[in-house]
Amino acid sequence: MYNLKYKLHWNLLSLVIIFILSSLFVLPIDSFFADSLDLPNTALDKIIHICVFIFLSCWFSGQFKSNIKLLFCISLYGVLIEFLQQFTPYRSAELFDILANEIGIIIGIIIAIKYLTGWSLFAEKYISKLTSNK
C-alpha cells in the first residue's frame, strides 16, 4: 500500500464503497429501485459488472502499489460475491458474471497503470495545499 497521510479516511471510504456494492450485488434489486424497474437483460447485466469492477480497480489503484495484489484482492471479492449470491433466493451465481468481473478488473488495471496509479497521493497533496492556504 502507499504511504498515505489520510489512510484511515481512505480505508473508511473503501469500506463504504464495498458495503454499498456488496449490498447491491447480494440483496434483491427491488430493495434499491422501484418495483416497476425492468430487470436488466443479460448483456446489460454483464456491462454493469464490467463497469463496477473497472471502478473498483481504479479506486483501489490509489491505495495499492502492487497491481498483482490489486488483481488478486478484487478478483477474490468478485468470486466471493458470486459465491454468496448462490445462497440467496432472489439472485444466482453465474460464471459469466465472474468473467465479466475479471474483464472489468483487467480494463481497470490497464486504465490505472496508464493514468491513475497512486492517484490518492496526488489527491492528498491537493487536499494538503487547500488546507494549508486557510
Protein Blocks (a to p, Z undefined) as FASTA:
>chain_A
ZZdfklmmmmmmmmmmmmmmmmmmmmcfklmmcfklccddfklmmmmmmmmmmmmmmmmm
mmpmblklmmmmmmmmmmmmmmmmmmpckbccdfklmmmmmmmmmmmmmmmmmmmgoklm
mmmmmmmmmmmmZZ
